[in-house]
Amino acid sequence: MSKPRSLALPPRTRAYRLGTTRGDFAVLDIAPEGATRGTVLLLPGYTGSKEDFLALLTPLAEHGYRAVAVDGRGQHETPGPRGRHAYSRRALALDVVAQAAVLGDGPVHLLGHSFGGLVARAAAELAPPAFRTLTLLSSGPGRVARPQRIRVRALRGALALLPKERVWLATRWLDSRGEQPEAADPPEIVRFLRQRWMRTRIAQLSGAGRLLLRDPDGTARLAALPLPVHIAYGAEEMVWPVHGLAAAAAHTHAHHTVVAGAGHSPNVSHPEELAARLAAFWEIGDRVRTG
């Protein structure tokens, strides 16, 4: 997940429920002040939410893009079924295709952060014409690194045995990388993180965790996609091995971005630089599509 540093909604940002043929999804939606160069659909990661992109929304709008960050089914403010099978790769991908269809701007630029990258890949494979480009942010075409697999297994096991509140109390002092105590966070951030955790369906956490553990290497399928692909991550990425991400970018001939000084969440730590890198890629992608 990402941990937002502020919960303030940027100017011109609307929070509402996006109605689709697959149900309603909680979103944050910002539009640029002038002409719109395109629409970006932003998918959050494991245990995350649309708020993970709060710092990125204004920089994207300043580059001329409408940006829509979404809570997937069972995440935070979007309701979801209780059964784990409702969180299959295909079900989540169909949700994203439905979201893109109702934004009203034709094919959208699709970006998935961490686990959201797995969902974004699945959606792009399912319906390539729905998307102008695909960006995997801090997300590889395969399962996470071994230390992260241990953490995900432990979390899924705890959720199967203990009340959700107990799991929260046992883990709340660690951030997503296991480095910094939450005691250093402002009280409103701690309250938000707890609220998000309690609102996210256990079935979603279990189903998403299962996909992270078992996701087969999708490098070949990624290379076969008929749309421009971008692999971006921080130089200090830890959830996926950096060498594996670089190899995937080389094997798929993807646009490749490494954000110096960033970890797993450049969307939080380096939003202006990331937005500039994304806008540059989207310009290239649009030229390829129209050329």
Disulfide bonds with the S-S distance in Angstrom:
none
